[in-house]
Amino acid sequence: MRLNAVVAGVGMTRFMKYPDKGLKELGTEASLQALADAGLETGDLDAAYVGNCAAGLITGQESIRGQVILDTIGIGKIPVINVENACASGSTAFREACAMVTAGLHDVVLALGVEKLSHPDKAKSFAAFAGAMDVDELQAMMKSLQQAAESSGAEGGAGQNRSMFMDVYASAARAHMEKYGTTVEQYAAVAAKNSFHGSLNPRAQFPDELSVEEVLAERLIVEPLTRAMCSPIGDGAAAVVVVSERKARELGISRPVRVETSVMRSGYGHAEDEPDTVQLASRDAYEASGLGPDDFDLIEIHDASAPGEIIAYEQLGLCAKGDGGRLVESGETRLGGRRPVNTSGGLLRKGHPVGATGAAQIVELTEQLQGRAGRRQVEGARVALAQNGGGKKGNDAAAMVVTILKV
């Protein structure tokens, strides 16, 4: 679907572990930043969509998360819609906000993604990830992942001392290596590239730059993933104010970022030769916008693990199947390359407070398209894509969102 919405303002906390801050502090900080960036006040909002995944497990707050968070800064009366859609919660909230503006039902809508994922008891954090799949299939999946990890020489512990999704990504990584000859050094190159980008981002959870050799030397989590190849647990929030074109003109936005399209697809039991959620969503987005892989000046990819970025290159059509490793080695996806990917540092370095991740991608791309990304600015950026997904359903992600922005 072609959308007719404009990003008026963005805001974001730094992603990190906040032992002394909760959902209210994080969510309101990002929301107030986004409103100020748009030149608006809380009373100007017609509605708000609030994305969150894990509050029920981590903090015990269920059902009315958005209302509780936003009431802290006096946002009430208006419709507040709570969105829970695995790691795609923030991007789903953004998509729904854009759809309501496009439909003409609202002129000014807040899309907020917020997560408090860290906890003194890491088992609670890992349980939040385990809940992002069919719980009726969980035990069988855990057993399968355990066996796969042990056969590769890795220690057990999926869902206990690490997120079970790292085992899912590790299994996909090993399969990609076996089928296409992808190397562990190429996976490390993704982590090193994103660490360079993250070192230029003051809101990144990890600001240090790593070489390929340093990535490979880090502690092994599950074969072939070292710690630097895995996204961290953290907290944070990102917010976007979406307005109609009429409201954008009224506000006098000098460089409006237009939402060309935002497509969501859900996982299904596809055969190996059938398209997955990323392929389906990106094809729909390309068709709706009239744009294709060669048209983007920069891209934010859901790199929950380093192999995930390489596989997404291929799913999005940035290169042929099996060529993702060679693409990162070519330098094309690094700042200064033809099509930089994850200039924010990606999930690997910016961080991955799951409910906030999709909205944070929109923050990064908006600032890039408006020429205010500082030392990581992509010169002349005019068209950008975000790919954000999460959860697991069968052999696919449970939810996937692909969004295209343009100035």
N, C-alpha and C positions, 0 to 999 in steps of 0.2 A: 504493500500500500504506500502510495506517495503521501507524505505528511506535509502539513502546512503550519509549522511551528518554528519559533526562534528562541535560541538560548540568550536570555537577557543578563544572567549573572551566575557566577559559580563561586563556591567556597569549599574549603577542605581543611581538616586538621592534619597535622603530621600523623602518619601511621606508625605506631609503636605500641609497646605495652604500657598501659596507664593504670597502675595499681590503685591510684587515688581518684580516678575519674570513672564515672559510669555512663550509661547511655544518654542520660539527660544532658550532662555537660558536653559530651562529644557531639551529640546531635544538634544541640542548640548553637554551639560554636560554629559549625559548618553552615547551618541555616542562616544565621545572622550575617555571616560573611557573604553568602550568596545574595541575600536581599540587599545588603549595602552595595555590592558590586553592580546590582541591577538598578540602584537608585530608588529602591522601593522600601516600604515598611511592612511590618507583619499584617497590618490592617488592609493591605492591598491584595492579599491572597484570596483567591476564590476557592481553592482546594489544595490538598496536600496528599502526596503518595509517599509512604514511608516503607522502605525496604529493610528487612532484618531477617536473619536466619535463626540465631541461636539463643536469643534472650530467654526463652522458656527454660532451656537446659542450664544456661550459665548463671542467670540472675533470678530466674523464677517468674519473670514478667511475661505473661501471656495475653493474648486477645486484644489488648488496647495499647500496644506499645507506642504507636505513633501519637495517640492522644495524650499519653502520659509524658512523652518527651516534649512535644510542642507546647503543651500547656505551660511549661516552665517559662516560656517567653511570651505568653499571652496569646498564643494561636489557638483559638477555640471557635465554636459556632459553625465554622466552615466544615465541609466534608473532609474527614481525614481517613484515608483508605490504607489499611495495613497490607503489605505485600510480602509474601514469603515464597521464594522460588529458588531455593538452594543458592549457589554462588552467583546466580543471575538475578538476585532480588533487587539490587540497585538499578541494573539496566532495565529490568521489567518495570520498576516504579517510574523510571524516566520514560519508557515507551508509552505507558498508560497515560502519563501526564501529557505527552505530545499528542496522543490520540484524542484526548478530551478537548484540547485546544483546537486541533484540526476539525473536530466535529462541531465546533462553535459553542460548546457548552460552558467553557470558561475562557477568560482572557489571561489570567495569571495563576500559574500552578507551581507549587514547590515539589520537587522530587528529591527525596532524601534517602541516602543509604547509610546505615549506621550499625556498628557491631562492637560488642564487648566480648571478645573471643578468648582472651587470656584468663587463666584461673589458676590459683595455687595448686589445685588438683588437676593435673594435665589430663587425667582420664575423662574429666567432664568435657574438656575441649575436644578430645578425640571422639567422644560419644556424639558430639554435634555433627561431626563429619559422617560417622557411621549411620546417623539418622537420615542422611541424604541419599538413601537408596531404599529399595523395597525391603522392609524389615523381615518380611516372610522369607526372603532369600538371603538374609544376612549371614546366617551361620554357614550355609553352603558356600557363599562367596568368601567368607573369612578363611574357611578350610582350603579353598582353592588357591587363594592368595598365599596362604602359609606354605602350601606344598610347592607353589611356583618359586617362592622366595628361597626355600630350602634347597630346591634342585639347582638354583643358581649359585648356591654357596653362601647366601645371606642368612642372618640370624632371624628367628621368629620375632613376633612382636607387633604384627599388623593390628592397628587399633588399640594397642596397649602402650607401647613406647614411641609410636609414631602414628600419624594419620594413615588410615587404611588406603586413602587415595594415593599416597606415595607408592604403595604396592601396585595399585592399578596402573599408575603412570610408568612404574618400573617395568611391569609386564609388557606394556605397549612399547616401551623403549627397546627392550630385548628383542621383541618381535620385529621391530623396524630395523634393528641392526642385522638380524638374521636374514631378512628378506631383501634389504637394499644395500647392505654393507655400510650403513651409518656407523660412525665411530664414537667412542666415549669422548674423544677430544672435540668432536663437533658439538656434542651436548655441552661440554665445558665451555666452548666458544660462545654459546648463547648466554650462559651465566656470566662470563667475563664481559661480554658486550653490555649486558644489562646493568652490570655493576658500574661500568663506566658512565652510563646514562644516569644511574641512581646517584652517583657521586656529584652530579650537577643539580640534583633535585633536593632542595632544603626540606622537603616534606617526606623524604624517603626514610623508611625504617632503618635501612643499612646504607650509610653514606660512603663506605670504603670501597675503593676500586681493587678488583682482583684480576690477576693474570690467569690464563688457561691453566698454567702449572699450579697456581695456588688453589684454583677450583678443584683440580684433581687431587690435590694433597689433603683436602679437608676430609673430615670423618665420613666414612661410608654409612649411608642410611639404609639403603637396600639396593643391591646390585642392579644397574650401574650408577645409581644416583648418590653423589656426595651431598653433604649438607647444603652447599652453595647452589646446588641444582634443584633444591626444594624450596617452595615458598614458605615463609615463616608464619607462625601464629602471632596475631597482634590485634590491636584495637584501633578504631578510628571512624571518621564519618566524612562523607562528601555530599554536597548539595548542589542542585541546579534549579534555577528559576526559569521556567518556560513560559513564553508569552505568545499571543497571537501576533500576526503581522501588523494588524492595526495598532496594537499596544506598543509594538516595537517602534513604529513610526512616531507615536505619541511620546515615547521616551527619548527619541532622538539617538538611538544606538548607532554609533558611527561605523562600526564594522560588525554587522549582525551575523551571527553564526546560524545558518538555517539547517534544520533537520530535514534532510532529503527523504529518509526512510528509516524505520527501525522495525526489523522483522524478528519474530520469535517463532521457534520451532521446538517441538518436544520429542524426546527419544522414542524410538520404536524398534521392534525386533527385526532390523534389516539384515538382509543377506550380505555377504562380503562384497559383492559387486553392485550393491545398491548404495545410493548416497546417504551419508550420515547427517546429523543435525547441522553441522557447520556448513556442509556443502549445500544442503537445502536452503538454509537461511541466507547464505551469501548469494546463491543464485537468485532468490527472490529479491534480495536487496539490489543486486546489479540490474535486474530487469525493471524494478520500480524506479530506480534513479537514472537509468540510462548510462551508468558508469560501469567500469570493469577494473580488474586487478591492476592494470597498467596506469590507471588514472589517479591513484592515491599518492599523496605527497608524504604521508606518514600513517602508521597503523598502530593501534594498541591491541595486543593479543593476550588472551588468557593463558599466561605462562605459569600455571600453578606448579609446573615442573619444567625444566629446560627442554626435555624431549617434547613436551606439549607444544612449545613454540615451533619447533621444527615440523611437527606433524601438521600444525595449523597452517604453516606456509603452504603446504600442499593442498590442504582442504579448501583454502581460500583461493586457490588458483594462482598464487604468486610464483609457483614453479611446478614442474611436473612431479608426479609421484616418485618418491625416492630421491629427489634432488634437494630436499630441505637442508641436509647437512652441508652440501656444497654451497647452498645459497648463503648461509651464515658465514662460512669461511671466505666467501667472495668480498665481504665488507659492504654489500649492498644494503643490509638492514641495520647498519651502524650509522650514527650521526655522521654526516658528511657523505654517506652513501646515497644511492639513487632513491631509496625508499626506506627510511629509518623505521624500525619497529621497536616499540616500547621505549620511547624517549623518556618516559617517566621513571624508568628503571624496572617497569613491569611488576608483576606480582612477586618475582624473585627478590627484588631489591626495594621497591616502593613499599611492599608489604601486601598482605591479603586478608584484611578483616572482612570476611566473606560477603556480608550484606552490603558493604560500602564499596566493594571493588568495581562494580559496573558503573556506578555514578562517578567514581574517581577517574575512570577512563574518559568520561565525557568532560570532566574538569580539565584534564591534561590536553585533550584535543582542542577544546575551546580556547584555552590560553595560547596554544600553538597557532591556531588559525587567526587569532587576533594579534599575533606578534608580541606576546608578553610572557614568553617562556624562559626568559633570561639566557643563561649560558648554554642551555640545551635547545635553543630555538632552531627550528628547521626553516631556513630562509625561503621566503616565497610560498609558504604552505597555504594551500587554498582548499584542498579536498582531503578528508580523512575518514578512516573506518575504525570502528571498535568491534571486537569479537569477545563476548563474555558468556560463559556458560557454567553449568555446575550440576551436581547430583549425578547419579548413575542409574540408568534403567536398561537392564539387559546389557547389550554390547555398545551402548551409546550414552552420551550425556543425557540427563533427564530434561534439562532446559537449556536453550541456546538463544542468544540475542545478537544480531548483527545490526549495527547502526552506522549510517553514513551522514557526515556533516560537511557543510560547504560554506564558503564565504564568497 
